[in-house]
Amino acid sequence: MAKELRCRDLGMNCSQVIRAETEEELLERVAEHALTVHGIDVVQAGMLEQLQAVIYTVERP
């Protein structure tokens, strides 16, 4: 099952939906998006637990 995170679920005015096969890969993609688009270093901001709280598991057909 794939993993998914919606940037809007973190309170951002952003419609980006990030998907990956594993939580680790998803968190890497989210961190890259947060830094390049929003200027936020999620590791330094201590947001890891907040990110993990809004990750969805999605079934792929």
Biopython code that builds the backbone (N, CA, C, O; Angstrom):
import numpy as np
from Bio.PDB.StructureBuilder import StructureBuilder

atoms = [
    (1, "MET", "N", (0.833, -1.176, 0.000)),
    (1, "MET", "CA", (0.000, 0.000, 0.000)),
    (1, "MET", "C", (0.880, 1.243, 0.000)),
    (1, "MET", "O", (1.899, 1.297, 0.688)),
    (2, "ALA", "N", (0.486, 2.208, -0.757)),
    (2, "ALA", "CA", (1.246, 3.443, -0.892)),
    (2, "ALA", "C", (0.928, 4.399, 0.249)),
    (2, "ALA", "O", (-0.058, 4.235, 0.966)),
    (3, "LYS", "N", (1.784, 5.394, 0.397)),
    (3, "LYS", "CA", (1.607, 6.432, 1.410)),
    (3, "LYS", "C", (1.356, 7.761, 0.705)),
    (3, "LYS", "O", (1.805, 7.983, -0.419)),
    (4, "GLU", "N", (0.625, 8.642, 1.399)),
    (4, "GLU", "CA", (0.248, 9.914, 0.791)),
    (4, "GLU", "C", (0.160, 10.988, 1.880)),
    (4, "GLU", "O", (-0.275, 10.719, 3.000)),
    (5, "LEU", "N", (0.576, 12.197, 1.532)),
    (5, "LEU", "CA", (0.467, 13.326, 2.439)),
    (5, "LEU", "C", (-0.002, 14.532, 1.643)),
    (5, "LEU", "O", (0.507, 14.809, 0.557)),
    (6, "ARG", "N", (-0.973, 15.241, 2.191)),
    (6, "ARG", "CA", (-1.493, 16.456, 1.548)),
    (6, "ARG", "C", (-0.933, 17.652, 2.299)),
    (6, "ARG", "O", (-1.126, 17.777, 3.509)),
    (7, "CYS", "N", (-0.257, 18.507, 1.603)),
    (7, "CYS", "CA", (0.375, 19.665, 2.217)),
    (7, "CYS", "C", (-0.658, 20.513, 2.968)),
    (7, "CYS", "O", (-0.358, 21.065, 4.027)),
    (8, "ARG", "N", (-1.839, 20.611, 2.434)),
    (8, "ARG", "CA", (-2.913, 21.400, 3.051)),
    (8, "ARG", "C", (-3.245, 20.888, 4.462)),
    (8, "ARG", "O", (-3.664, 21.664, 5.320)),
    (9, "ASP", "N", (-3.057, 19.580, 4.701)),
    (9, "ASP", "CA", (-3.344, 19.005, 6.015)),
    (9, "ASP", "C", (-2.393, 19.511, 7.094)),
    (9, "ASP", "O", (-2.637, 19.323, 8.286)),
    (10, "LEU", "N", (-1.316, 20.149, 6.672)),
    (10, "LEU", "CA", (-0.356, 20.724, 7.610)),
    (10, "LEU", "C", (-0.608, 22.217, 7.813)),
    (10, "LEU", "O", (0.191, 22.914, 8.439)),
    (11, "GLY", "N", (-1.726, 22.695, 7.277)),
    (11, "GLY", "CA", (-2.086, 24.092, 7.455)),
    (11, "GLY", "C", (-1.511, 25.028, 6.406)),
    (11, "GLY", "O", (-1.613, 26.247, 6.541)),
    (12, "MET", "N", (-0.913, 24.474, 5.368)),
    (12, "MET", "CA", (-0.323, 25.292, 4.308)),
    (12, "MET", "C", (-1.380, 25.604, 3.253)),
    (12, "MET", "O", (-2.292, 24.810, 3.027)),
    (13, "ASN", "N", (-1.254, 26.744, 2.619)),
    (13, "ASN", "CA", (-2.121, 27.101, 1.499)),
    (13, "ASN", "C", (-1.475, 26.527, 0.239)),
    (13, "ASN", "O", (-0.951, 27.259, -0.600)),
    (14, "CYS", "N", (-1.527, 25.205, 0.129)),
    (14, "CYS", "CA", (-0.821, 24.489, -0.930)),
    (14, "CYS", "C", (-1.623, 23.235, -1.263)),
    (14, "CYS", "O", (-2.018, 22.489, -0.367)),
    (15, "SER", "N", (-1.861, 23.009, -2.538)),
    (15, "SER", "CA", (-2.664, 21.857, -2.953)),
    (15, "SER", "C", (-1.818, 20.629, -3.299)),
    (15, "SER", "O", (-2.345, 19.643, -3.813)),
    (16, "GLN", "N", (-0.521, 20.679, -3.026)),
    (16, "GLN", "CA", (0.378, 19.569, -3.356)),
    (16, "GLN", "C", (-0.007, 18.297, -2.606)),
    (16, "GLN", "O", (-0.227, 18.324, -1.395)),
    (17, "VAL", "N", (-0.084, 17.190, -3.330)),
    (17, "VAL", "CA", (-0.282, 15.872, -2.747)),
    (17, "VAL", "C", (0.967, 15.074, -3.095)),
    (17, "VAL", "O", (1.324, 14.940, -4.265)),
    (18, "ILE", "N", (1.623, 14.548, -2.076)),
    (18, "ILE", "CA", (2.880, 13.833, -2.278)),
    (18, "ILE", "C", (2.626, 12.361, -1.991)),
    (18, "ILE", "O", (2.013, 12.009, -0.984)),
    (19, "ARG", "N", (3.107, 11.503, -2.892)),
    (19, "ARG", "CA", (2.882, 10.060, -2.769)),
    (19, "ARG", "C", (4.203, 9.307, -2.901)),
    (19, "ARG", "O", (5.131, 9.748, -3.578)),
    (20, "ALA", "N", (4.254, 8.154, -2.231)),
    (20, "ALA", "CA", (5.416, 7.278, -2.323)),
    (20, "ALA", "C", (5.004, 5.888, -1.865)),
    (20, "ALA", "O", (3.939, 5.715, -1.271)),
    (21, "GLU", "N", (5.829, 4.919, -2.135)),
    (21, "GLU", "CA", (5.541, 3.535, -1.753)),
    (21, "GLU", "C", (5.798, 3.270, -0.277)),
    (21, "GLU", "O", (5.132, 2.425, 0.321)),
    (22, "THR", "N", (6.757, 3.981, 0.323)),
    (22, "THR", "CA", (7.080, 3.761, 1.728)),
    (22, "THR", "C", (7.021, 5.086, 2.491)),
    (22, "THR", "O", (7.112, 6.161, 1.897)),
    (23, "GLU", "N", (6.869, 4.994, 3.803)),
    (23, "GLU", "CA", (6.841, 6.200, 4.628)),
    (23, "GLU", "C", (8.183, 6.933, 4.549)),
    (23, "GLU", "O", (8.216, 8.163, 4.501)),
    (24, "GLU", "N", (9.271, 6.193, 4.537)),
    (24, "GLU", "CA", (10.603, 6.805, 4.463)),
    (24, "GLU", "C", (10.752, 7.625, 3.177)),
    (24, "GLU", "O", (11.198, 8.772, 3.214)),
    (25, "GLU", "N", (10.378, 7.034, 2.053)),
    (25, "GLU", "CA", (10.456, 7.732, 0.776)),
    (25, "GLU", "C", (9.519, 8.943, 0.771)),
    (25, "GLU", "O", (9.875, 10.003, 0.257)),
    (26, "LEU", "N", (8.342, 8.786, 1.335)),
    (26, "LEU", "CA", (7.392, 9.894, 1.401)),
    (26, "LEU", "C", (7.966, 11.053, 2.207)),
    (26, "LEU", "O", (7.895, 12.204, 1.774)),
    (27, "LEU", "N", (8.530, 10.763, 3.370)),
    (27, "LEU", "CA", (9.090, 11.815, 4.206)),
    (27, "LEU", "C", (10.235, 12.532, 3.506)),
    (27, "LEU", "O", (10.397, 13.740, 3.677)),
    (28, "GLU", "N", (11.028, 11.817, 2.725)),
    (28, "GLU", "CA", (12.096, 12.447, 1.947)),
    (28, "GLU", "C", (11.511, 13.414, 0.923)),
    (28, "GLU", "O", (12.003, 14.532, 0.771)),
    (29, "ARG", "N", (10.466, 12.989, 0.222)),
    (29, "ARG", "CA", (9.827, 13.847, -0.779)),
    (29, "ARG", "C", (9.155, 15.058, -0.129)),
    (29, "ARG", "O", (9.213, 16.168, -0.657)),
    (30, "VAL", "N", (8.523, 14.833, 1.014)),
    (30, "VAL", "CA", (7.877, 15.929, 1.736)),
    (30, "VAL", "C", (8.924, 16.947, 2.192)),
    (30, "VAL", "O", (8.721, 18.154, 2.059)),
    (31, "ALA", "N", (10.030, 16.463, 2.724)),
    (31, "ALA", "CA", (11.090, 17.364, 3.188)),
    (31, "ALA", "C", (11.634, 18.200, 2.032)),
    (31, "ALA", "O", (11.884, 19.394, 2.194)),
    (32, "GLU", "N", (11.816, 17.578, 0.871)),
    (32, "GLU", "CA", (12.307, 18.300, -0.300)),
    (32, "GLU", "C", (11.293, 19.361, -0.740)),
    (32, "GLU", "O", (11.669, 20.494, -1.040)),
    (33, "HIS", "N", (10.014, 18.993, -0.778)),
    (33, "HIS", "CA", (8.956, 19.939, -1.154)),
    (33, "HIS", "C", (8.905, 21.097, -0.157)),
    (33, "HIS", "O", (8.843, 22.261, -0.555)),
    (34, "ALA", "N", (8.930, 20.779, 1.125)),
    (34, "ALA", "CA", (8.842, 21.820, 2.154)),
    (34, "ALA", "C", (9.974, 22.829, 2.027)),
    (34, "ALA", "O", (9.762, 24.031, 2.187)),
    (35, "LEU", "N", (11.168, 22.343, 1.742)),
    (35, "LEU", "CA", (12.320, 23.226, 1.635)),
    (35, "LEU", "C", (12.293, 24.048, 0.352)),
    (35, "LEU", "O", (12.507, 25.260, 0.381)),
    (36, "THR", "N", (12.030, 23.385, -0.777)),
    (36, "THR", "CA", (12.110, 24.100, -2.056)),
    (36, "THR", "C", (10.919, 25.012, -2.315)),
    (36, "THR", "O", (11.073, 26.067, -2.931)),
    (37, "VAL", "N", (9.739, 24.623, -1.857)),
    (37, "VAL", "CA", (8.536, 25.414, -2.145)),
    (37, "VAL", "C", (8.201, 26.379, -1.003)),
    (37, "VAL", "O", (7.806, 27.520, -1.243)),
    (38, "HIS", "N", (8.361, 25.912, 0.241)),
    (38, "HIS", "CA", (7.932, 26.707, 1.383)),
    (38, "HIS", "C", (9.081, 27.291, 2.203)),
    (38, "HIS", "O", (8.853, 28.098, 3.104)),
    (39, "GLY", "N", (10.320, 26.885, 1.890)),
    (39, "GLY", "CA", (11.477, 27.392, 2.630)),
    (39, "GLY", "C", (11.551, 26.881, 4.055)),
    (39, "GLY", "O", (12.124, 27.536, 4.925)),
    (40, "ILE", "N", (10.968, 25.705, 4.297)),
    (40, "ILE", "CA", (10.941, 25.131, 5.648)),
    (40, "ILE", "C", (11.820, 23.888, 5.693)),
    (40, "ILE", "O", (11.634, 22.957, 4.909)),
    (41, "ASP", "N", (12.777, 23.880, 6.614)),
    (41, "ASP", "CA", (13.594, 22.691, 6.861)),
    (41, "ASP", "C", (12.876, 21.896, 7.941)),
    (41, "ASP", "O", (12.995, 22.211, 9.125)),
    (42, "VAL", "N", (12.129, 20.868, 7.544)),
    (42, "VAL", "CA", (11.265, 20.140, 8.476)),
    (42, "VAL", "C", (12.039, 19.477, 9.601)),
    (42, "VAL", "O", (11.509, 19.316, 10.700)),
    (43, "VAL", "N", (13.281, 19.088, 9.347)),
    (43, "VAL", "CA", (14.076, 18.444, 10.380)),
    (43, "VAL", "C", (14.421, 19.463, 11.460)),
    (43, "VAL", "O", (14.232, 19.198, 12.647)),
    (44, "GLN", "N", (14.923, 20.619, 11.058)),
    (44, "GLN", "CA", (15.281, 21.649, 12.032)),
    (44, "GLN", "C", (14.050, 22.230, 12.715)),
    (44, "GLN", "O", (14.125, 22.669, 13.863)),
    (45, "ALA", "N", (12.921, 22.237, 12.019)),
    (45, "ALA", "CA", (11.698, 22.780, 12.606)),
    (45, "ALA", "C", (11.028, 21.784, 13.545)),
    (45, "ALA", "O", (10.034, 22.119, 14.190)),
    (46, "GLY", "N", (11.565, 20.549, 13.634)),
    (46, "GLY", "CA", (11.008, 19.545, 14.530)),
    (46, "GLY", "C", (9.621, 19.074, 14.124)),
    (46, "GLY", "O", (8.785, 18.792, 14.983)),
    (47, "MET", "N", (9.371, 18.988, 12.831)),
    (47, "MET", "CA", (8.035, 18.674, 12.331)),
    (47, "MET", "C", (7.811, 17.198, 12.027)),
    (47, "MET", "O", (6.746, 16.843, 11.522)),
    (48, "LEU", "N", (8.757, 16.337, 12.311)),
    (48, "LEU", "CA", (8.638, 14.936, 11.921)),
    (48, "LEU", "C", (7.371, 14.280, 12.483)),
    (48, "LEU", "O", (6.650, 13.610, 11.744)),
    (49, "GLU", "N", (7.095, 14.462, 13.758)),
    (49, "GLU", "CA", (5.897, 13.856, 14.347)),
    (49, "GLU", "C", (4.629, 14.433, 13.733)),
    (49, "GLU", "O", (3.662, 13.705, 13.508)),
    (50, "GLN", "N", (4.628, 15.727, 13.461)),
    (50, "GLN", "CA", (3.469, 16.360, 12.840)),
    (50, "GLN", "C", (3.243, 15.788, 11.442)),
    (50, "GLN", "O", (2.102, 15.552, 11.047)),
    (51, "LEU", "N", (4.311, 15.566, 10.702)),
    (51, "LEU", "CA", (4.192, 14.981, 9.361)),
    (51, "LEU", "C", (3.641, 13.566, 9.442)),
    (51, "LEU", "O", (2.735, 13.205, 8.690)),
    (52, "GLN", "N", (4.178, 12.771, 10.343)),
    (52, "GLN", "CA", (3.742, 11.381, 10.467)),
    (52, "GLN", "C", (2.269, 11.283, 10.846)),
    (52, "GLN", "O", (1.605, 10.303, 10.509)),
    (53, "ALA", "N", (1.761, 12.282, 11.535)),
    (53, "ALA", "CA", (0.369, 12.260, 11.974)),
    (53, "ALA", "C", (-0.624, 12.450, 10.827)),
    (53, "ALA", "O", (-1.797, 12.103, 10.965)),
    (54, "VAL", "N", (-0.171, 12.992, 9.706)),
    (54, "VAL", "CA", (-1.097, 13.261, 8.599)),
    (54, "VAL", "C", (-0.814, 12.406, 7.361)),
    (54, "VAL", "O", (-1.301, 12.713, 6.273)),
    (55, "ILE", "N", (-0.045, 11.358, 7.516)),
    (55, "ILE", "CA", (0.231, 10.441, 6.412)),
    (55, "ILE", "C", (-0.949, 9.475, 6.257)),
    (55, "ILE", "O", (-1.425, 8.892, 7.232)),
    (56, "TYR", "N", (-1.394, 9.324, 5.047)),
    (56, "TYR", "CA", (-2.473, 8.391, 4.722)),
    (56, "TYR", "C", (-1.877, 7.155, 4.053)),
    (56, "TYR", "O", (-0.885, 7.247, 3.329)),
    (57, "THR", "N", (-2.477, 6.024, 4.297)),
    (57, "THR", "CA", (-2.159, 4.815, 3.547)),
    (57, "THR", "C", (-3.252, 4.641, 2.518)),
    (57, "THR", "O", (-4.438, 4.637, 2.848)),
    (58, "VAL", "N", (-2.843, 4.497, 1.250)),
    (58, "VAL", "CA", (-3.823, 4.390, 0.187)),
    (58, "VAL", "C", (-3.631, 3.084, -0.578)),
    (58, "VAL", "O", (-2.505, 2.656, -0.833)),
    (59, "GLU", "N", (-4.730, 2.473, -0.931)),
    (59, "GLU", "CA", (-4.680, 1.250, -1.743)),
    (59, "GLU", "C", (-4.604, 1.632, -3.199)),
    (59, "GLU", "O", (-5.277, 2.557, -3.653)),
    (60, "ARG", "N", (-3.794, 0.923, -3.910)),
    (60, "ARG", "CA", (-3.703, 1.139, -5.344)),
    (60, "ARG", "C", (-4.436, 0.015, -6.047)),
    (60, "ARG", "O", (-4.291, -1.151, -5.681)),
    (61, "PRO", "N", (-5.227, 0.362, -7.062)),
    (61, "PRO", "CA", (-6.000, -0.673, -7.774)),
    (61, "PRO", "C", (-5.109, -1.667, -8.491)),
    (61, "PRO", "O", (-5.608, -2.592, -9.132)),
]
sb = StructureBuilder()
sb.init_structure("model")
sb.init_model(0)
sb.init_chain("A")
sb.init_seg("    ")
for serial, (resi, resn, name, xyz) in enumerate(atoms, 1):
    if name == "N":
        sb.init_residue(resn, " ", resi, " ")
    sb.init_atom(name, np.array(xyz, "f"), 0.0, 1.0, " ", f" {name:<3s}", serial, name[0])
structure = sb.get_structure()
